[in-house]
Amino acid sequence: MIWEALGSASLGLALALVASRRFPERLPDRRLVLATGPVAALVGGLISHTVFGAGHVPVALCVALGVSAALLSLLLRDAPGRRQWRRDTLRTTPAPRSVEPGLVESGLGRQAPARPSA
């Protein structure tokens, strides 16, 4: 159990070091990144050890690495100077198609009557 915890923490620290060197302008303070990586990996390793039990060390280390990567990705910000504005989805949605005249007469094109809520 202690080796799983140490392995998970060291994997998280290694991932945090790589992330802080690869994306220094997109991450907050380096101390926060270097603390988040090992703690997240340790939590992920302990949860996977609890779920899978003893004897599944590679699985526990993979889960620890995944949890650490997920939490470190939450710290990422947009790159400076590359801000992308989102389009308004309501304005870019095409207009609904008109219903064919034969469907309205047969009752297939009608909507159900509205029901009051609550």
C-alpha positions, 0 to 999 in steps of 0.5 A, a space after each residue: 500500500 505504501 509503495 502504491 501511494 509513493 508511486 502515485 505521488 511521484 507520477 503526479 509530481 512528474 506530470 505536474 513538472 512536465 505540465 509546468 515546463 510545457 505550459 508555463 504561461 497557461 498555468 497559475 503559480 508553479 507552487 499550486 501546480 506542483 502541489 495539485 499534481 501529487 495530491 490529485 494522483 494520491 487521491 486517485 490512487 487511494 480511491 482506485 485501491 479502495 475500489 479494486 483492492 490490493 494486487 492491482 498496482 498497475 490499474 491504481 497507477 493508471 487511475 492516479 495518473 488520469 485523476 492527476 491529469 484531469 485536475 491539472 487540466 482544470 488549472 489551464 487557462 486560455 493562451 494569451 492572445 488566442 482568445 476565441 469568441 463563441 458564436 451565439 448558437 441561437 443565431 446560427 441555428 437554421 430556421 425550422 422547415 415548414 410542414 408539408 400541407 398533407 401532413 397538417 390535414 392528416 394530423 401528423 404535423 400538429 403539436 400536442 396541446 400544452 400542459 400547465 406545469 406543476 
